[in-house]
Amino acid sequence: MANDHGLRGAGEGAPHAGRGHMFYLMGGPMLETEAACIQLGIRAIDHRHEQAASFAAHAYTRVMRRPGVCMGCSVRAPPIF
């Protein structure tokens, strides 16, 4: 069984929708998704904060008149007993 992710499929459709840039905050759960997007030719622009990435995607949308893509990471904290 291949180790494939649903987000790779989303990344494959992104260039056809006019999305060639992705603004994101690097996080452990997203390493494989980021690598897949880069292999597909999507330019990944890393930011230091989720808010900065979302503002950059919004600005990209307004200036380029193309959909802006913002991807964030949420690491699940261990349960508290």
C-alpha positions in Angstrom: 0.0 0.0 0.0 1.4 3.4 -1.0 2.0 6.0 1.6 -0.1 8.7 0.0 -2.0 11.6 1.5 -5.2 13.3 0.5 -3.4 16.7 0.6 -1.2 15.5 -2.2 -4.3 15.3 -4.4 -5.2 18.8 -3.4 -1.7 19.9 -4.3 -2.0 18.2 -7.7 -5.2 20.2 -8.5 -3.7 23.5 -7.2 -1.8 24.5 -10.4 -4.9 24.0 -12.5 -6.8 26.3 -10.3 -4.2 29.0 -10.8 -2.5 28.4 -7.4 1.3 28.4 -7.9 2.2 29.8 -4.5 1.6 28.5 -1.0 2.1 30.5 2.2 2.6 28.4 5.3 4.1 27.9 8.7 6.4 24.9 8.8 5.4 22.2 11.3 6.1 18.5 11.8 2.8 17.2 10.6 3.2 19.1 7.3 6.6 17.9 6.2 5.3 15.4 3.7 2.6 17.8 2.3 5.2 20.5 1.8 7.6 18.2 0.0 4.8 17.0 -2.3 3.7 20.5 -3.1 7.3 21.5 -3.9 7.7 18.4 -6.2 4.5 19.5 -8.0 6.1 22.9 -8.7 4.1 24.9 -6.1 6.3 27.6 -4.6 6.2 27.3 -0.9 6.9 30.5 1.1 7.5 29.8 4.8 6.5 32.4 7.5 7.2 32.6 11.2 3.6 33.1 12.2 0.2 31.8 11.0 -1.1 35.4 10.9 1.7 36.5 8.6 1.1 33.6 6.3 -2.6 34.4 6.0 -1.9 38.1 5.4 0.6 37.2 2.7 -2.0 34.8 1.0 -4.6 37.5 1.2 -2.3 40.1 -0.3 -1.3 37.7 -3.1 -5.0 37.2 -3.9 -5.7 41.0 -4.1 -2.6 41.8 -6.2 -2.5 38.8 -8.5 -6.2 38.2 -8.7 -5.6 34.5 -8.1 -6.6 32.3 -5.2 -4.2 32.6 -2.3 -3.3 29.4 -0.4 -2.4 29.4 3.3 -1.6 26.3 5.2 -1.1 26.2 8.9 0.0 23.5 11.4 -1.7 22.6 14.6 0.1 20.2 16.8 -2.2 18.3 19.1 -1.2 18.6 22.8 -1.2 15.5 24.9 -4.4 14.9 26.9 -4.5 16.4 30.3 -5.7 14.1 33.1 
